[in-house]
Amino acid sequence: MQETILPTYKAILRGNRLEWRGSARQRPPADRPVAVYVTVLDEPLTDVGESKKGRGARMAAALEQLAEIRALTDIGDAATWEREARQERSLPGRDAGC
């Protein structure tokens, strides 16, 4: 009998729900039920909350650096700059004339 190696997905179990971790490519399909085996790992999950705090701290540091070098001082009207940067376009069913 040949043994098949099945794909393994990382997740966090909260009550009766699994929160999938990892890249989207590694996650099982969301459009249909999936039979799974779950192995409870004896490892701390401090990295889950800490990663969010870490991202916030890194973002704050990046914004501070931008402020120090006065990176955005050439922007006069922020709303106008954003519209130009986003290259606004009409959306089907959302035009002002509809």
Secondary structure, DSSP 8 states (H G I E B T S, - for coil): ----------EEEETTEEEE-S-GGGS--SSS-------------HHHHHHHHHHHHHHHHHHHHHHHTTTTTT-S-HHHHHHHHHT----TT--TT-
